[in-house]
Amino acid sequence: MSLNLTFTEGQAILVVWGEDGDVLLSDHAETSTFQGVLRTTQDYYILVKGRPDGNTSYTMTITIPPLP
């Protein structure tokens, strides 16, 4: 899966984790992009954390390629 945030105003960071509690991308990474393998079939959660210093406007692109 790949995630990408593009901004028209402000900045934000991504957090990604699975229903089983496995964190794929921590907020400590402070990034607005993610690319990784989803290791198991489960629900995954994506949190967008805006910066506290103003408004944030963004577009999120999510790509999940089919299994080979």
QUIHUTA-V430249 format. One line per field, one symbol per residue. ss: DSSP state (H for helix, E for strand, C for the rest). psi: psi as a letter, one per 40 degrees, with the letter a starting at -180 (. if undefined). burial: # if it has 9 or more other ideal C-beta (glycine too) atoms within 8 Angstrom, else .. A space follows every 10 residues. Layout:
ss=???
psi=???
burial=???
This chain:
ss=CEEEEEEEEC CEEEEEEECC CCEEECHHHC CCEEECCCCC CCCEEEEEEE CCCCCCEEEE EEECCCCC
psi=iiihhiheha iiiihhiide ehhdhieddf ieiihihhdi hiiiihhhhi ieeaihhihh hhhhiii.
burial=###.#.#..# .#######.. ...##..... .###...#.. ...#.#.### #....#.#.# ........
